[in-house]
Amino acid sequence: MEGGDEPVTPSGGLLDLLSVSAVVLDGRGRVVFWSPQAQQIFGYTAREALGRHAARLMVDERHRNLVTALFAQVMTEGTGWAGTFPVRHKDGSSRLVEFRNMRLEGEDGDYYALGIAADRAVLRNLERDLALSARLVSQSPVGLGILDPDLRYLVVNPALERMNGRPADLQIGRTVREVLDFMDAIWVETAMRRVLDSGDPLLDQFILAPTPFDPGREHAWSVSYYRLEDSVGQVLGVAVQLVDVTQQHRASAEAAVARQRLALIADASARIGTTLDPGTTADELARVCVPEVADLAAVVLVDALLKGGDRDRIPDGPVAMRTMATVAHPAPDVSLPVGNVARYAPHQMVTRCVTTGRPVFASPVTGRDLVHLAPAHAAAALAAIGAHSCLAVPLVAHGRVLGALGLARGRNPLPFGDDDATLALELASRAAVSIEHARWYQNQRRAAENFQRSLLPRKPSQRPGLDIACRYEPASTVCGIGGDWYDAIALSDDRTALVIGDVMGSGSGAAATMGQLRTATRTLAALDLDPAAVLWHLDRIAGELDQRFATCTYAVYDPRRACCHVAMAGHLPPVLMPAGGAPRLLDLPTGAPLGVGSVPFETTRLRIEPGDGLLLYTDGLVETRSHSLDAQLATLLRLLARPPGPLEETCDHLLDALRSPDEPDDVALLLTRADRSRS
């Protein structure tokens, strides 16, 4: 039994709000009236209760004296009594009931006692619900309001007071438009009327709007509307629930930006550094940045470093910078010419960026500021896009500043911030490493090619009775050099020694071996030896070198006798191009590569008529990863079957048609044609 069996002090007057039972007793304490609700509390029907003594019917024997005394007090003094005490239910159980008792006087002057009773548990639940409801409305951080069918505020809790920016007494009785005059309230009013008309709630509607309590900043709100009705379905109005979700909205927006930036970085990883060309890498970086990060992006590199300088520190004073790439959206009328070298003054953004190695901001920017931020050509491009915010971040690789990435915003209204600088630095660092690798590669390749070409002869001078054209193309590998070589050596009696060779392997070792073999070949040629004898001596020399194996074709053309003596050491067959017939591969004794040793070489005599051509080449021309050797040789013959043209053009045509830029082997060509004038 709740609260024990002893009477307790009443908790307050909420009985008027309950559907209570009523019992009337006469002066002797007998039941003369019994309401239907009394049966719910006490269990007895009116037939069972009328005429019976109430104390004996409903009160436990322990409490009858107290009840009798209280009854007598009410009847004698006429004072009311309210309190809670246990009553006995018909089923034998005991229940706590809250009473209000008062004396009534009839027409005949007799007194009666009216008892109004309610179940204490029901009353306490109602009291608790009312108290909780009041506190919920007043203490809730959620804005709660009730509006009548005319959409005038009836109830406004403190949270909604703050959100609407005015006290409750300035909202009660006013319409939605009058209260929400700081925003466009038409949508809110329309939504409320739809809820009133349909009865269908609108839940979690998102609104982005200003608020008087936080001027200058938009807040995000989650708003719900639902219709209020009484127990018989009459529409009382509409309730509004307003939750400030600004923090969540901002966090969600920041998370979306972070996801976008991560996606951009992932995209940059795939798009930047696809080649070993600094200009291409710079262009890839600029295109990643526009329009996701900026409306204009320019990549400039320190010109001294591009020319092969390795200074770790950018000197004080003006810095010569080369524009490697520019991208703008939309394209401005003024552009930054790629390849242009300009001197950037010490106070300008790019100079400060490359000398300090840190980002440099300029925001807000006006037209007058631009001439102080960049050289004239760059300032004109910034003005063309209406730049209002600029950012420069350094391109740093292995601790060395290579240049800068310049960014500007015109159409994008947001100024650059720290997050933008962090993103730009991440993108720039990825590009900088690729640019540095490309720069190193090009320097190494340039040095290797210079070394390789220094070992090759200069363009052979024209020999009596013979036109000569030659080509050398390095490999696409990092070192770019190999052991391919050609030579045309002047001999006595207007004869010419024609040499093509290929040292097996690549790199500086192969190039060095090639240089030694070429020198030895020139020395042996001066001895006027038969081609087979020259190859025999070269075979012995090659056997003593570090990279000992090489292929070679050695031929001696004699214009006076219109013949050519040829010997081969494991090399691909020359192509003879008769003046009046189809080109063909010469079927000559192949021999073994130089350096094998103890393998004889043979000399073959060929008839060379005026106008006939002879092509000597290395395997880099016809051996590829995507085509068979036979197919490439057939293509070579088909290309040479064209009507004869200048030898230089024929060499270029062969290289363009047969060789792709990424081939891993170098190639040498030696193309000759017997002079028709000697016929």
QUICORRA-V825281 format. One record per residue. N is the residue number from 1. RES is the residue in one letter. PHI is phi in radians with two decimals (none if undefined). D_LAST is the distance of its C-alpha to the last C-alpha in Angstrom with 2 decimals. Layout:
BEGIN
{{N RES PHI D_LAST} {N RES PHI D_LAST}}
END
This chain:
BEGIN
{{1 M none 137.34} {2 E -1.20 135.43} {3 G 1.43 137.12} {4 G 1.46 140.17} {5 D -1.75 143.57} {6 E -1.54 145.08} {7 P -1.05 145.15} {8 V -2.25 142.58} {9 T -1.20 142.30} {10 P -1.09 140.61} {11 S -1.65 137.03} {12 G 2.42 137.18} {13 G -1.60 137.67} {14 L -1.95 134.96} {15 L -1.10 137.42} {16 D -1.14 137.22} {17 L -1.61 133.61} {18 L -1.73 134.38} {19 S -1.50 135.67} {20 V -1.79 138.87} {21 S -1.62 141.91} {22 A -2.22 145.37} {23 V -2.29 148.70} {24 V -2.03 152.18} {25 L -1.98 155.22} {26 D -1.43 158.84} {27 G -1.12 161.23} {28 R -1.66 161.82} {29 G 1.53 158.14} {30 R -1.69 157.80} {31 V -1.31 154.73} {32 V -2.01 155.48} {33 F -2.36 151.90} {34 W -2.55 148.70} {35 S -1.38 145.27} {36 P -1.02 142.66} {37 Q -1.19 140.38} {38 A -1.12 143.16} {39 Q -1.11 142.64} {40 Q -1.14 139.03} {41 I -1.48 140.23} {42 F -1.77 143.48} {43 G 1.57 142.97} {44 Y -1.66 146.28} {45 T -1.39 146.71} {46 A -1.04 149.10} {47 R -1.05 151.62} {48 E -1.35 151.51} {49 A -1.68 151.77} {50 L -1.08 154.26} {51 G 1.51 157.76} {52 R -1.64 156.81} {53 H -1.25 157.22} {54 A -1.10 153.75} {55 A -1.12 154.18} {56 R -1.24 155.16} {57 L -1.32 152.41} {58 M -2.09 149.46} {59 V -1.99 150.38} {60 D -1.12 150.56} {61 E -1.00 154.04} {62 R -1.12 152.90} {63 H -1.89 152.14} {64 R -1.16 154.95} {65 N -1.07 157.26} {66 L -1.13 154.52} {67 V -1.13 153.60} {68 T -1.07 157.28} {69 A -1.14 157.79} {70 L -1.12 154.75} {71 F -1.11 155.95} {72 A -1.12 159.39} {73 Q -1.11 157.94} {74 V -1.12 155.95} {75 M -1.26 158.96} {76 T -1.43 161.47} {77 E -1.59 159.52} {78 G 1.35 157.15} {79 T -1.50 154.20} {80 G -1.40 150.92} {81 W -2.44 149.17} {82 A -2.33 145.56} {83 G 3.09 144.20} {84 T -2.16 142.53} {85 F -2.66 144.35} {86 P -1.34 143.92} {87 V -2.12 145.31} {88 R -1.75 145.90} {89 H -1.40 143.89} {90 K -1.00 145.45} {91 D -1.36 143.22} {92 G 1.65 144.77} {93 S -1.37 141.84} {94 S -1.99 142.22} {95 R -2.31 140.07} {96 L -1.47 139.87} {97 V -2.23 140.77} {98 E -1.69 140.86} {99 F -2.00 143.99} {100 R -2.21 145.27} {101 N -2.03 149.05} {102 M -2.61 151.30} {103 R -1.58 154.83} {104 L -2.03 155.46} {105 E -2.07 158.75} {106 G -1.54 159.87} {107 E -1.11 162.11} {108 D -1.49 165.09} {109 G 1.54 164.59} {110 D -1.35 163.35} {111 Y -1.79 160.42} {112 Y -2.29 157.32} {113 A -2.00 154.38} {114 L -1.75 150.83} {115 G -1.99 148.20} {116 I -1.86 144.50} {117 A -2.26 142.34} {118 A -2.48 138.66} {119 D -1.10 136.94} {120 R -1.11 136.10} {121 A -1.10 132.75} {122 V -1.12 131.67} {123 L -1.09 132.89} {124 R -1.09 131.11} {125 N -1.08 127.84} {126 L -1.15 128.20} {127 E -1.04 129.01} {128 R -1.11 126.03} {129 D -1.09 123.71} {130 L -1.15 124.96} {131 A -1.13 124.65} {132 L -1.13 121.16} {133 S -1.10 120.11} {134 A -1.10 121.43} {135 R -1.23 119.71} {136 L -1.06 116.51} {137 V -1.17 116.39} {138 S -1.37 117.44} {139 Q -1.78 115.51} {140 S -1.14 112.34} {141 P -1.29 109.13} {142 V -1.49 107.97} {143 G -1.25 108.86} {144 L -2.15 111.43} {145 G -2.58 112.89} {146 I -2.22 114.90} {147 L -2.12 114.83} {148 D -1.38 117.21} {149 P -1.04 116.14} {150 D -1.57 115.68} {151 L 1.06 113.23} {152 R -1.93 115.53} {153 Y -1.18 115.64} {154 L -1.84 118.73} {155 V -2.33 117.79} {156 V -2.40 115.34} {157 N -1.48 115.11} {158 P -0.99 114.38} {159 A -1.11 110.74} {160 L -1.23 110.17} {161 E -0.97 112.05} {162 R -1.13 109.48} {163 M -1.13 106.51} {164 N -1.46 107.75} {165 G 1.32 108.66} {166 R -2.73 112.29} {167 P -1.07 115.73} {168 A -1.07 117.03} {169 D -1.20 119.77} {170 L -1.64 117.12} {171 Q -1.97 115.41} {172 I -1.04 118.37} {173 G 1.51 119.03} {174 R -1.71 115.77} {175 T -1.42 112.90} {176 V -1.05 109.43} {177 R -1.15 107.90} {178 E -1.22 110.59} {179 V -1.36 110.11} {180 L -1.72 106.32} {181 D -1.28 105.76} {182 F -1.52 103.14} {183 M -2.56 100.64} {184 D -1.39 99.73} {185 A -1.60 102.63} {186 I -1.10 101.93} {187 W -1.09 100.00} {188 V -1.09 102.85} {189 E -1.10 105.48} {190 T -1.10 103.55} {191 A -1.13 103.15} {192 M -1.09 106.88} {193 R -1.15 107.91} {194 R -1.13 105.70} {195 V -1.17 107.41} {196 L -1.07 110.84} {197 D -1.32 110.13} {198 S -1.67 108.44} {199 G 1.41 109.97} {200 D -1.48 106.56} {201 P -1.23 105.83} {202 L -1.96 102.67} {203 L -2.00 101.74} {204 D 0.93 99.39} {205 Q -1.40 98.00} {206 F -1.62 95.60} {207 I -2.29 96.21} {208 L -2.00 94.43} {209 A -2.67 96.70} {210 P -1.33 98.25} {211 T -2.57 101.74} {212 P -1.10 104.33} {213 F -1.36 105.07} {214 D -2.46 101.48} {215 P -1.11 100.20} {216 G 1.58 96.54} {217 R -2.27 95.37} {218 E -1.37 94.90} {219 H -2.01 96.58} {220 A -1.81 95.81} {221 W -2.21 98.73} {222 S -1.88 99.37} {223 V -2.05 102.01} {224 S -2.20 104.07} {225 Y -2.19 106.53} {226 Y -2.61 109.17} {227 R -1.44 112.18} {228 L -1.81 115.73} {229 E -2.34 118.45} {230 D -1.51 122.10} {231 S -1.17 123.66} {232 V -1.84 124.03} {233 G 1.57 120.50} {234 Q -1.29 121.26} {235 V -1.27 118.32} {236 L -1.70 119.25} {237 G 2.70 115.98} {238 V -2.28 112.64} {239 A -1.79 111.92} {240 V -2.15 108.90} {241 Q -2.22 107.42} {242 L -2.15 104.97} {243 V -2.08 103.01} {244 D -1.38 100.92} {245 V -1.99 97.62} {246 T -1.06 95.80} {247 Q -1.08 95.08} {248 Q -1.10 93.76} {249 H -1.10 91.69} {250 R -1.17 90.21} {251 A -1.11 89.62} {252 S -1.13 87.95} {253 A -1.12 85.82} {254 E -1.14 84.89} {255 A -1.13 84.09} {256 A -1.12 81.91} {257 V -1.13 80.08} {258 A -1.11 79.74} {259 R -1.10 78.31} {260 Q -1.10 75.91} {261 R -1.23 74.81} {262 L -1.10 74.41} {263 A -1.12 72.32} {264 L -1.15 70.24} {265 I -1.14 69.75} {266 A -1.10 68.80} {267 D -1.12 66.34} {268 A -1.11 64.94} {269 S -1.05 64.42} {270 A -1.51 62.11} {271 R -1.70 60.38} {272 I -1.74 59.93} {273 G 1.51 57.36} {274 T -1.37 55.03} {275 T -2.34 51.95} {276 L -1.74 51.20} {277 D -2.23 50.61} {278 P -1.02 53.42} {279 G -1.13 52.82} {280 T -1.14 53.03} {281 T -1.11 56.15} {282 A -1.08 57.77} {283 D -1.14 57.15} {284 E -1.09 58.65} {285 L -1.09 61.73} {286 A -1.09 62.22} {287 R -1.27 61.97} {288 V -1.17 64.53} {289 C -1.38 66.95} {290 V -1.95 66.75} {291 P -1.71 69.01} {292 E -1.08 71.03} {293 V -1.88 71.82} {294 A -2.56 70.91} {295 D -1.59 69.72} {296 L -2.52 67.04} {297 A -2.34 65.26} {298 A -2.36 62.88} {299 V -2.00 61.31} {300 V -2.15 60.58} {301 L -2.13 59.36} {302 V -1.11 59.82} {303 D -1.10 56.55} {304 A -1.09 56.79} {305 L -1.22 56.87} {306 L -1.13 53.82} {307 K -1.50 51.91} {308 G 1.86 52.80} {309 G -1.23 56.20} {310 D -2.18 58.82} {311 R -1.21 61.99} {312 D -1.36 64.90} {313 R -2.01 66.99} {314 I -1.29 66.16} {315 P -1.18 66.99} {316 D -1.18 69.86} {317 G 1.69 69.16} {318 P -1.04 66.58} {319 V -2.14 64.00} {320 A -1.39 60.45} {321 M -2.13 59.96} {322 R -1.82 56.90} {323 T -1.32 57.57} {324 M -1.72 55.89} {325 A -2.85 57.41} {326 T -2.47 59.93} {327 V -2.44 61.57} {328 A -2.40 64.44} {329 H -2.43 66.56} {330 P -1.29 66.70} {331 A -1.12 63.64} {332 P -1.33 64.94} {333 D -1.19 63.68} {334 V -1.84 62.73} {335 S -2.08 60.37} {336 L -1.69 59.59} {337 P -1.14 55.83} {338 V -1.18 54.26} {339 G 1.64 52.57} {340 N -1.20 54.85} {341 V -1.88 56.34} {342 A -2.29 59.86} {343 R -1.68 62.52} {344 Y -1.70 65.72} {345 A -1.21 68.92} {346 P -1.02 71.33} {347 H -1.47 73.96} {348 Q -1.39 71.67} {349 M -0.98 71.87} {350 V -1.09 68.48} {351 T -1.10 68.92} {352 R -1.08 72.39} {353 C -1.17 71.11} {354 V -1.32 68.28} {355 T -1.42 70.42} {356 T -1.65 73.43} {357 G 1.26 71.65} {358 R -2.31 74.21} {359 P -1.10 74.42} {360 V -2.26 75.36} {361 F -1.80 77.24} {362 A -2.54 77.78} {363 S -2.87 80.25} {364 P -1.35 81.47} {365 V -2.04 78.77} {366 T -1.93 79.12} {367 G -1.03 76.59} {368 R -1.22 77.79} {369 D -1.29 77.19} {370 L -1.06 73.50} {371 V -1.16 72.34} {372 H -1.59 74.04} {373 L -1.57 72.58} {374 A -2.65 68.85} {375 P -1.04 66.30} {376 A -1.00 66.08} {377 H -1.15 63.21} {378 A -1.27 64.99} {379 A -1.08 68.37} {380 A -1.13 67.00} {381 A -1.16 65.83} {382 L -1.12 69.24} {383 A -1.14 70.99} {384 A -1.15 68.87} {385 I -1.67 70.22} {386 G 1.17 73.75} {387 A -1.07 73.87} {388 H -2.07 77.44} {389 S -2.58 76.83} {390 C -2.28 74.05} {391 L -2.58 73.29} {392 A -2.20 70.78} {393 V -2.16 70.37} {394 P -1.34 68.31} {395 L -1.69 65.28} {396 V -2.06 66.26} {397 A -2.38 64.37} {398 H 0.95 65.54} {399 G 1.39 67.93} {400 R -1.98 65.36} {401 V -1.45 65.47} {402 L -1.61 61.99} {403 G 2.97 63.04} {404 A -2.60 65.30} {405 L -1.83 65.75} {406 G -1.75 67.36} {407 L -2.21 69.40} {408 A -2.55 71.33} {409 R -2.08 73.67} {410 G -2.17 74.31} {411 R -1.24 75.18} {412 N -1.20 76.65} {413 P -1.34 80.14} {414 L -1.41 80.80} {415 P -1.31 80.16} {416 F -1.18 78.29} {417 G -2.22 80.61} {418 D -1.09 80.59} {419 D -1.11 79.59} {420 D -1.13 76.53} {421 A -1.13 75.62} {422 T -1.08 76.01} {423 L -1.10 73.74} {424 A -1.08 71.14} {425 L -1.10 71.22} {426 E -1.10 70.66} {427 L -1.14 67.65} {428 A -1.14 66.31} {429 S -1.14 66.73} {430 R -1.12 64.71} {431 A -1.18 61.91} {432 A -1.07 62.14} {433 V -1.09 61.57} {434 S -1.14 58.47} {435 I -1.14 57.21} {436 E -1.12 57.89} {437 H -1.09 56.04} {438 A -1.13 53.11} {439 R -1.09 53.24} {440 W -1.09 53.37} {441 Y -1.08 50.55} {442 Q -1.15 48.31} {443 N -1.09 49.20} {444 Q -1.13 48.50} {445 R -1.14 45.28} {446 R -1.09 44.16} {447 A -1.14 45.06} {448 A -1.15 43.34} {449 E -1.16 40.12} {450 N -1.08 40.24} {451 F -1.10 40.84} {452 Q -1.08 38.04} {453 R -1.23 35.51} {454 S -1.17 36.72} {455 L -1.50 35.62} {456 L -1.53 32.12} {457 P -1.27 29.46} {458 R -1.14 28.85} {459 K -0.93 25.84} {460 P -1.02 22.93} {461 S -1.26 21.21} {462 Q -1.14 17.54} {463 R -1.75 15.70} {464 P -1.00 12.73} {465 G 1.28 9.52} {466 L -2.57 12.03} {467 D -1.63 14.30} {468 I -2.30 17.77} {469 A -2.38 20.96} {470 C -2.50 24.21} {471 R -2.55 27.75} {472 Y -2.34 31.11} {473 E -2.16 34.16} {474 P -1.26 37.57} {475 A -1.30 40.03} {476 S -1.52 42.90} {477 T -1.25 45.50} {478 V -1.02 47.85} {479 C -1.27 46.05} {480 G 1.26 42.66} {481 I -2.13 40.79} {482 G -2.62 39.40} {483 G -1.97 37.20} {484 D -1.33 33.73} {485 W -2.68 31.02} {486 Y -2.36 27.33} {487 D -2.84 25.58} {488 A -2.32 22.29} {489 I -2.02 22.93} {490 A -1.29 21.11} {491 L -2.06 20.97} {492 S -1.21 20.45} {493 D 1.02 17.26} {494 D 1.13 15.41} {495 R -1.36 16.19} {496 T -2.37 17.80} {497 A -1.55 20.76} {498 L -1.93 21.14} {499 V -2.24 24.80} {500 I -2.37 26.93} {501 G -2.60 30.64} {502 D -2.58 33.98} {503 V -1.34 37.36} {504 M -1.19 39.99} {505 G 1.74 42.70} {506 S -2.59 42.85} {507 G 1.65 44.54} {508 S -1.14 44.60} {509 G -1.12 44.79} {510 A -1.13 41.51} {511 A -1.13 39.90} {512 A -1.14 41.34} {513 T -1.08 40.05} {514 M -1.02 36.60} {515 G -1.06 36.76} {516 Q -1.19 37.85} {517 L -1.18 35.13} {518 R -1.12 32.42} {519 T -1.09 33.86} {520 A -1.10 34.08} {521 T -1.11 30.47} {522 R -1.08 29.31} {523 T -1.15 31.67} {524 L -1.17 30.48} {525 A -1.08 26.78} {526 A -1.15 27.69} {527 L -1.46 28.98} {528 D 1.02 25.53} {529 L -1.52 27.04} {530 D -1.09 25.62} {531 P -0.91 25.44} {532 A -1.14 28.49} {533 A -1.20 30.38} {534 V -1.05 29.74} {535 L -1.13 31.19} {536 W -1.11 34.09} {537 H -1.16 35.08} {538 L -1.11 34.74} {539 D -1.09 36.97} {540 R -1.15 39.65} {541 I -1.15 39.49} {542 A -1.07 39.73} {543 G -1.12 42.79} {544 E -1.76 44.66} {545 L -1.64 43.99} {546 D -1.10 46.36} {547 Q -1.75 43.94} {548 R -1.51 42.47} {549 F -1.81 40.24} {550 A -2.71 36.69} {551 T -1.80 33.61} {552 C -2.81 30.19} {553 T -2.16 26.57} {554 Y -2.15 24.76} {555 A -2.31 21.04} {556 V -2.16 18.85} {557 Y -1.70 15.10} {558 D -2.04 13.27} {559 P -1.22 9.75} {560 R -1.22 9.92} {561 R -1.78 10.86} {562 A 0.93 9.09} {563 C -2.47 12.73} {564 C -2.49 15.67} {565 H -1.78 19.31} {566 V -2.24 21.88} {567 A -2.36 25.69} {568 M -2.17 28.15} {569 A -2.16 31.77} {570 G 1.22 33.41} {571 H -1.68 30.88} {572 L -1.14 29.70} {573 P -1.20 26.54} {574 P -1.15 23.18} {575 V -1.96 21.56} {576 L -1.70 18.13} {577 M -2.09 16.70} {578 P -1.06 14.16} {579 A -1.09 12.26} {580 G -2.02 14.17} {581 G -2.61 17.30} {582 A -1.41 20.24} {583 P -1.16 20.39} {584 R -2.58 22.36} {585 L -1.35 24.27} {586 L -1.35 23.14} {587 D -1.57 25.99} {588 L -2.07 26.20} {589 P -1.04 29.32} {590 T -1.27 31.01} {591 G 1.30 33.15} {592 A -1.87 36.10} {593 P -1.05 36.31} {594 L -1.10 36.58} {595 G 1.77 40.23} {596 V -1.22 41.31} {597 G 1.50 41.18} {598 S 1.05 41.16} {599 V -2.04 38.31} {600 P -1.26 35.34} {601 F -2.03 31.74} {602 E -2.13 28.82} {603 T -1.82 25.20} {604 T -2.05 22.71} {605 R -1.70 19.19} {606 L -2.01 16.63} {607 R -1.54 13.26} {608 I -2.07 10.92} {609 E -1.51 7.88} {610 P -0.98 5.75} {611 G 1.57 8.86} {612 D -1.25 11.27} {613 G -2.05 14.35} {614 L -2.40 17.08} {615 L -1.98 20.66} {616 L -1.88 23.27} {617 Y -2.67 26.80} {618 T -1.77 30.46} {619 D -1.17 33.17} {620 G -1.08 34.59} {621 L -1.32 31.99} {622 V -2.11 33.14} {623 E -1.67 36.59} {624 T -2.26 39.32} {625 R -1.44 43.05} {626 S -1.93 42.98} {627 H -2.35 40.15} {628 S -1.31 39.26} {629 L -1.12 36.15} {630 D -1.07 34.92} {631 A -1.14 35.45} {632 Q -1.19 33.58} {633 L -1.14 30.58} {634 A -1.13 30.60} {635 T -1.13 30.78} {636 L -1.04 27.85} {637 L -1.13 25.64} {638 R -1.15 27.07} {639 L -1.16 26.30} {640 L -1.35 22.64} {641 A -1.36 22.41} {642 R -1.11 22.72} {643 P -0.96 19.97} {644 P -1.08 17.70} {645 G -2.28 19.03} {646 P -0.99 19.18} {647 L -1.08 19.39} {648 E -1.08 22.78} {649 E -1.14 24.23} {650 T -1.12 23.10} {651 C -1.06 24.91} {652 D -1.07 27.98} {653 H -1.11 28.00} {654 L -1.10 27.97} {655 L -1.13 30.81} {656 D -1.12 32.85} {657 A -1.43 32.67} {658 L -1.80 33.16} {659 R -2.10 35.32} {660 S -1.66 38.89} {661 P -1.11 40.51} {662 D -1.76 43.09} {663 E -1.19 40.91} {664 P -1.47 42.43} {665 D -2.13 39.22} {666 D -1.45 36.56} {667 V -2.56 32.85} {668 A -2.26 29.61} {669 L -2.20 26.06} {670 L -2.41 22.72} {671 L -2.01 19.79} {672 T -2.24 16.15} {673 R -2.57 12.78} {674 A -1.19 9.33} {675 D -1.25 7.74} {676 R -1.18 5.47} {677 S -1.17 5.53} {678 R -1.64 3.79} {679 S -1.34 0.00}}
END
